Amino acid sequence: MKKSEFLKKLDKAIENGWGIKVYIEMPDLAKPEIICNPPENVEKKRSYYNVTYNNDMELESFTQIKIVDVNFLYLK
């Protein structure tokens, strides 16, 4: 996943008041970690991800950690 695609999905979540589920690959884990954020947190998390992850969605400080997907989380 590229950062531009990831940020577009987060923009759509913000626009529609949706939460997000972020899938993160980490060394030594068989399956991606899933982090859920409620709608109220998405805008701040967008800023964080934009600054701390590179264009290939690898964590700048440790590139073996990588965001591989994001889905919408429909919370009321």
Phi and psi restraints in degrees (value plus and minus 20) as a CYANA .aco file:
   2 LYS   PHI    -112.4   -72.4
   2 LYS   PSI     134.0   174.0
   3 LYS   PHI     -79.5   -39.5
   3 LYS   PSI     -59.5   -19.5
   4 SER   PHI     -80.7   -40.7
   4 SER   PSI     -62.1   -22.1
   5 GLU   PHI     -86.1   -46.1
   5 GLU   PSI     -63.8   -23.8
   6 PHE   PHI     -79.5   -39.5
   6 PHE   PSI     -68.3   -28.3
   7 LEU   PHI     -86.4   -46.4
   7 LEU   PSI     -53.9   -13.9
   8 LYS   PHI     -81.9   -41.9
   8 LYS   PSI     -61.3   -21.3
   9 LYS   PHI     -85.2   -45.2
   9 LYS   PSI     -60.1   -20.1
  10 LEU   PHI     -86.4   -46.4
  10 LEU   PSI     -58.4   -18.4
  11 ASP   PHI     -80.3   -40.3
  11 ASP   PSI     -61.1   -21.1
  12 LYS   PHI     -85.1   -45.1
  12 LYS   PSI     -59.9   -19.9
  13 ALA   PHI     -82.9   -42.9
  13 ALA   PSI     -63.8   -23.8
  14 ILE   PHI     -82.6   -42.6
  14 ILE   PSI     -66.1   -26.1
  15 GLU   PHI     -80.1   -40.1
  15 GLU   PSI     -55.9   -15.9
  16 ASN   PHI    -120.5   -80.5
  16 ASN   PSI     -20.3    19.7
  17 GLY   PHI      51.9    91.9
  17 GLY   PSI      14.4    54.4
  18 TRP   PHI    -122.8   -82.8
  18 TRP   PSI     134.9   174.9
  19 GLY   PHI    -104.5   -64.5
  19 GLY   PSI    -198.6  -158.6
  20 ILE   PHI    -156.1  -116.1
  20 ILE   PSI     132.3   172.3
  21 LYS   PHI    -137.7   -97.7
  21 LYS   PSI     100.7   140.7
  22 VAL   PHI    -128.5   -88.5
  22 VAL   PSI     108.2   148.2
  23 TYR   PHI    -122.1   -82.1
  23 TYR   PSI     101.4   141.4
  24 ILE   PHI    -143.7  -103.7
  24 ILE   PSI     102.0   142.0
  25 GLU   PHI    -102.4   -62.4
  25 GLU   PSI     115.8   155.8
  26 MET   PHI    -154.4  -114.4
  26 MET   PSI     128.5   168.5
  27 PRO   PHI     -78.8   -38.8
  27 PRO   PSI     124.6   164.6
  28 ASP   PHI      51.1    91.1
  28 ASP   PSI     -14.0    26.0
  29 LEU   PHI    -128.2   -88.2
  29 LEU   PSI     114.3   154.3
  30 ALA   PHI     -90.1   -50.1
  30 ALA   PSI     -53.3   -13.3
  31 LYS   PHI    -148.3  -108.3
  31 LYS   PSI     136.2   176.2
  32 PRO   PHI     -82.8   -42.8
  32 PRO   PSI     125.1   165.1
  33 GLU   PHI     -94.0   -54.0
  33 GLU   PSI     125.0   165.0
  34 ILE   PHI    -137.8   -97.8
  34 ILE   PSI     102.4   142.4
  35 ILE   PHI    -132.1   -92.1
  35 ILE   PSI     106.7   146.7
  36 CYS   PHI    -125.9   -85.9
  36 CYS   PSI     116.0   156.0
  37 ASN   PHI    -148.3  -108.3
  37 ASN   PSI     111.2   151.2
  38 PRO   PHI     -91.1   -51.1
  38 PRO   PSI     142.6   182.6
  39 PRO   PHI     -72.1   -32.1
  39 PRO   PSI     -56.9   -16.9
  40 GLU   PHI     -84.9   -44.9
  40 GLU   PSI     -39.9     0.1
  41 ASN   PHI    -120.1   -80.1
  41 ASN   PSI     -30.7     9.3
  42 VAL   PHI     -83.6   -43.6
  42 VAL   PSI     -61.1   -21.1
  43 GLU   PHI     -81.9   -41.9
  43 GLU   PSI     -64.3   -24.3
  44 LYS   PHI     -87.9   -47.9
  44 LYS   PSI     -59.2   -19.2
  45 LYS   PHI     -85.9   -45.9
  45 LYS   PSI     -53.9   -13.9
  46 ARG   PHI     -79.2   -39.2
  46 ARG   PSI     -66.6   -26.6
  47 SER   PHI     -81.0   -41.0
  47 SER   PSI     -63.4   -23.4
  48 TYR   PHI     -81.2   -41.2
  48 TYR   PSI     -71.0   -31.0
  49 TYR   PHI     -82.4   -42.4
  49 TYR   PSI     -57.5   -17.5
  50 ASN   PHI     -82.7   -42.7
  50 ASN   PSI     -56.7   -16.7
  51 VAL   PHI    -104.2   -64.2
  51 VAL   PSI     -57.4   -17.4
  52 THR   PHI    -115.8   -75.8
  52 THR   PSI     -29.4    10.6
  53 TYR   PHI    -137.3   -97.3
  53 TYR   PSI     123.8   163.8
  54 ASN   PHI    -102.1   -62.1
  54 ASN   PSI    -195.1  -155.1
  55 ASN   PHI     -85.5   -45.5
  55 ASN   PSI     -40.1    -0.1
  56 ASP   PHI    -115.3   -75.3
  56 ASP   PSI      -9.5    30.5
  57 MET   PHI      42.9    82.9
  57 MET   PSI      14.5    54.5
  58 GLU   PHI    -116.8   -76.8
  58 GLU   PSI     120.5   160.5
  59 LEU   PHI     -82.0   -42.0
  59 LEU   PSI     105.1   145.1
  60 GLU   PHI     -75.9   -35.9
  60 GLU   PSI     -59.9   -19.9
  61 SER   PHI    -102.9   -62.9
  61 SER   PSI     -32.3     7.7
  62 PHE   PHI    -180.0  -140.0
  62 PHE   PSI      70.3   110.3
  63 THR   PHI     -89.1   -49.1
  63 THR   PSI     -24.2    15.8
  64 GLN   PHI     -97.5   -57.5
  64 GLN   PSI     -31.5     8.5
  65 ILE   PHI    -116.4   -76.4
  65 ILE   PSI     104.7   144.7
  66 LYS   PHI    -162.7  -122.7
  66 LYS   PSI     115.3   155.3
  67 ILE   PHI    -100.2   -60.2
  67 ILE   PSI     105.4   145.4
  68 VAL   PHI    -130.4   -90.4
  68 VAL   PSI     -35.4     4.6
  69 ASP   PHI    -187.0  -147.0
  69 ASP   PSI     141.8   181.8
  70 VAL   PHI    -166.0  -126.0
  70 VAL   PSI     116.8   156.8
  71 ASN   PHI    -148.1  -108.1
  71 ASN   PSI     141.0   181.0
  72 PHE   PHI    -100.5   -60.5
  72 PHE   PSI     126.8   166.8
  73 LEU   PHI    -141.3  -101.3
  73 LEU   PSI      89.9   129.9
  74 TYR   PHI    -109.4   -69.4
  74 TYR   PSI      79.5   119.5
  75 LEU   PHI    -134.5   -94.5
  75 LEU   PSI     125.1   165.1
